[in-house]
């Protein structure tokens, strides 16, 4: 059975039938100066967690790596009490690959819109999976 990705877990009558929601958000043609700044990435995580009402657990990890120019950039992880937020920032393509998984409800479409606006993405794509 296919789920409608525009529905949130909150809109389901039987929220308890799902363990959580996982969204893969791809952002394209982002502002390179924003995605290359570790402090800006940390600020984004704080604002995102506040927006989707997720409590951060520990500090946001932001690490720059990549021997190959095609994939070089920052990677970020943030534990949240209900699971994990992570992302990779690919400098060469000006793309950001953001993943949000939580057993608490949140709106994947709103999350994607917020991320796209924050990083000034020209395009974005969202894939949502409801985990059982």
C-alpha positions in Angstrom: 0.0 0.0 0.0 1.4 3.4 -1.0 1.2 6.3 1.5 0.4 9.8 0.5 3.6 11.8 1.4 1.6 15.0 1.8 -0.2 13.6 4.8 1.5 13.9 8.1 1.5 11.3 10.9 -0.7 13.7 12.8 -3.4 13.5 10.2 -3.7 9.7 10.6 -6.5 8.3 12.7 -4.3 5.5 14.1 -1.0 7.2 14.7 0.0 4.3 16.9 0.1 1.9 14.0 3.3 3.6 12.8 6.6 3.6 14.6 7.7 6.9 13.0 8.1 9.0 10.0 11.3 9.3 7.9 11.8 12.1 5.4 14.6 12.4 2.8 14.8 16.0 1.7 17.0 16.9 -1.3 17.8 20.6 -1.7 19.3 21.8 -5.0 21.1 25.0 -6.1 21.6 26.1 -2.5 23.4 29.2 -1.3 27.0 27.9 -1.1 28.0 30.5 1.5 25.3 29.2 3.9 26.1 25.5 3.4 29.8 26.0 3.8 29.4 27.6 7.2 29.5 25.3 10.2 27.9 27.9 12.6 25.1 28.5 10.1 24.4 24.7 9.9 24.3 24.5 13.7 21.9 27.5 13.8 19.7 25.8 11.2 19.5 22.6 13.4 18.4 24.6 16.4 15.7 26.5 14.4 14.5 23.3 12.7 14.2 21.4 16.0 12.3 24.2 17.5 10.0 24.4 14.4 9.2 20.6 14.4 9.1 20.5 18.3 12.0 18.0 18.7 14.2 18.2 21.7 17.9 18.0 20.8 20.0 15.5 22.7 23.6 16.7 22.9 25.5 19.0 20.6 25.1 19.2 16.8 28.1 17.5 15.1 29.3 19.2 12.0 32.4 17.7 10.3 34.0 18.7 7.0 35.4 15.8 4.9 35.7 14.2 1.5 38.8 13.3 -0.5 36.8 13.4 -3.7 35.7 16.9 -4.8 32.3 15.6 -6.0 31.2 14.7 -2.5 33.4 17.1 -0.4 31.5 19.2 2.2 30.1 19.2 5.7 28.1 16.4 7.2 25.9 17.0 10.2 24.3 14.8 12.8 21.9 15.8 15.6 20.5 13.3 18.0 17.0 14.1 19.1 15.1 12.4 21.9 12.8 10.7 19.3 15.6 9.7 16.9 18.0 11.5 14.5 18.5 14.4 12.1 21.4 14.2 9.6 22.6 15.9 6.4 25.4 16.0 3.9 26.3 19.3 2.2 27.8 18.6 -1.2 29.7 21.7 -2.2 30.4 20.9 -5.8 26.8 20.4 -6.7 25.4 22.9 -4.2 23.1 20.2 -3.0 22.0 19.3 0.6 20.7 15.8 1.5 18.7 16.1 4.7 17.2 13.2 6.6 14.8 13.5 9.5 13.5 10.4 11.4 11.3 10.6 14.4 8.8 8.5 16.3 7.1 11.8 17.3 4.9 13.4 14.7 6.1 16.2 12.4 5.2 17.6 9.0 7.7 16.5 6.3 6.5 19.0 3.8 6.8 22.0 6.2 10.2 20.7 7.2 11.3 20.6 3.5 9.9 24.1 2.9 11.7 25.5 5.9 15.0 23.9 4.9 14.7 25.1 1.3 14.0 28.7 2.4 16.8 28.6 5.0 19.4 27.5 2.5 17.9 29.4 -0.4 17.4 26.3 -2.5 16.0 26.8 -6.0 14.4 23.3 -6.0 13.7 20.6 -3.5 12.3 17.1 -3.4 10.8 15.2 -0.5 10.4 11.4 0.0 8.5 10.2 3.0 8.3 6.8 4.5 6.0 5.9 7.4 7.9 3.2 9.4 6.0 0.4 11.1 
